Amino acid sequence: MNQPITLSLEQEFSLRTFADQVQQMSREQSQEFLLMLYKQMMIRETTYQELLKHEWKLDSDPMVE
């Protein structure tokens, strides 16, 4: 676990493509895009948390079982 996480070659290419697209955006477009991206990251995090709760059965009522 001490090794840093690195991106695959495909991910590096995707990141470069993304950077190129962002460079073409206006300041307003990039700010709007950044807010949308942040919201999606928050939704993903919440989804992962809910999935883990469900998988680990942390969302069930202990009195019911």
C-alpha angles and dihedrals in degrees: 000000000000093000115097116246111251131194123246119244089256091052091048089053091048090050091051091049090049091050090052091051092049091051088061094054126096118241091258092048092050093048091050090046092049092053091049091049092049091051090051090050090053091049090049092050092050091048091052091049092051092047091051092047089052094044093048090042093238092135097062125096109250091211092061095058 
